[in-house]
Amino acid sequence: MKFDEYRAHDAVGLAELVARGDVHPAELLRLALDRRAEVDPALNVVSLLMEDVGKELAERPAGDSALAGVPFLIKDLGQDYAGYPTAGGTGPLRSVRAERHSIAVEQWLAAGLVIFGKTTTPEFGSKGITETRTFGATRNPWDPNRTPGGSSGGSAAAVAAGVVPVAGASDGGGSIRIPAACTGLFGLKAGRGLVSSGPQLGDPLFGAVSEGVLTRSVRDSAVMLDILSAPDPGAPYAVARPDRAFSAAVTEAPRRLRIGFSHESPMGTPVDPEAVRAVEEVARLLENLGHTVEPAAPAIDGKQLATDFMTVWTASVAAELAHACTVTGAAPRDFDIDTQVLAAVGRAVSAPELIEAHARWNLYTRALGDFHTTYDLLLTPTLAEPPLRIGQNRTPVIAETVLPPLLRIGAGKVLSRTDFYDSLVTASLSAVPFTQLANITGRPAMSVPTHWTASGLPLGTQFVAPPGGEFLLLQLAAEIETAQPWFDRVPAESPLQQAKSRR
């Protein structure tokens, strides 16, 4: 098999070839490793290569899983592989080896996937871009001067570049949907509790986080959800599952839906005309498919939601940084300056402030619930603008000089009580103001690759469903995929070669 044939199949298609005996998993792994070696100098998609693990797994009996024998990359954040570090985008954690597999990894191994590495991520997954001091910048195959998003940026770039047809991802504020939108992929965030984060974590970020994948086809995501949604006896709570496999969704058209759409930023920040066009185009497509689509949005104070999300987020970063320092002996200065700032602000959050911010999440959940009594789905842009340029969100050099001494003397409280905090919220979320709602409310949501800009950059659209709406989202995504196929739309090789030659 040659690379072009490898790339012409999704994961389910490759597994079918393996099941028929047309190709051996070791041959697929060789193609994936060769492609990784070819694109990684330009894109920086893999933070930890586990080639020996992959070669051992490729020689196992393939089994009868729908994905058996397919090369696979896991995210270097929350997806532990026993005996290997989960660095989470940091330098210090590269020395700490996981004691056991995460449940998601166990499920992927049981499904016969051939894991051979971990993908790059920003420190602690704390940004919508993938740029760190330790691992450098991960780049977008569609334009290596642009970000593939974050925090699952390495996974997105790897899938879009053809290294693997599907890769592990996770989403605590948009980290599956943002990279999907940046790189022309499909990304589904499951609803709260459907997919386990165990055993190391129970309900991370007050239930905002969901493990998942990034794919080029809807059916790959559907099959993956069947794998990942297996009940976990140690999970915090049980979640109702449909009486049919999620993979059945791609063969059934959805009922006619009533969909409310908005392309205005809930934060009141600017939205690029391309993002507006993305929503308007898919709204017309949906109407042509027989759905009712009309302007509507939940009655939510978007600015307050962003602030309440960031209050919990910064407190979480502070806790993660403290834990990393404890287990490694590192100091805060050993981490990215952005991480230090977020953690300093998070440490300044008092317990009552944290509880109050989290309590207001209920207001947004109720408002979205009211919205869904009228509308089956909410449609928005996934991104407020095309993928950011590499370095566009980098902390200014002067700030890198001034902030460390301020942080060492405990300036986090001051920073959190000034206009700096409002600026931090805006800087962190203005390019991605649409995705946090689904995390806060625990609703399932997806980004579908429905639009490319005039300059050829992907720009996806987001759909948010009520609880238990994963099956419906997959049905609609499959309908859109049939009406407006995207699988064969892949990045040109010339930008990759140019980027490789410059590095």
Sequence and secondary structure as in RCSB ss.txt:
>XXXX:A:sequence
MKFDEYRAHDAVGLAELVARGDVHPAELLRLALDRRAEVDPALNVVSLLMEDVGKELAERPAGDSALAGVPFLIK
DLGQDYAGYPTAGGTGPLRSVRAERHSIAVEQWLAAGLVIFGKTTTPEFGSKGITETRTFGATRNPWDPNRTPGG
SSGGSAAAVAAGVVPVAGASDGGGSIRIPAACTGLFGLKAGRGLVSSGPQLGDPLFGAVSEGVLTRSVRDSAVML
DILSAPDPGAPYAVARPDRAFSAAVTEAPRRLRIGFSHESPMGTPVDPEAVRAVEEVARLLENLGHTVEPAAPAI
DGKQLATDFMTVWTASVAAELAHACTVTGAAPRDFDIDTQVLAAVGRAVSAPELIEAHARWNLYTRALGDFHTTY
DLLLTPTLAEPPLRIGQNRTPVIAETVLPPLLRIGAGKVLSRTDFYDSLVTASLSAVPFTQLANITGRPAMSVPT
HWTASGLPLGTQFVAPPGGEFLLLQLAAEIETAQPWFDRVPAESPLQQAKSRR
>XXXX:A:secstr
  HHHHHTS HHHHHHHHHHTSS HHHHHHHHHHHHHHHHHHH  EEEE HHHHHHHHTS   S TTTT EEEEE
TTT   TTSB  TT SGGGG B SS  HHHHHHHHTT EEEEEE   GGG SSS EETTTEE  BTTBTTB   S
SSHHHHHHHHTTS SEEEEEESSSTTHHHHHHHT EEEE  TTTS  TTT SSHHHHT EEEEEESSHHHHHHHH
HHHTS  TTSSS     SS GGGGGGS     EEEE  S TTS    HHHHHHHHHHHHHHHHTT EEEE     
 HHHHHHHHHHHHHHHHHHHHHHHHHHH   GGGS HHHHHHHHHHHT  HHHHHHHHHHHHHHHHHHHHHHHH 
SEEEEES SSS  BTTTT   HHHHHHHHHHHHTTTHHHHHTSHHHHHHHHHHHTTSTTSHHHHHHT  EEEE  
 B TTS B  EEEE  TTTHHHHHHHHHHHHHHS  TT    HHHHHHHHHH 
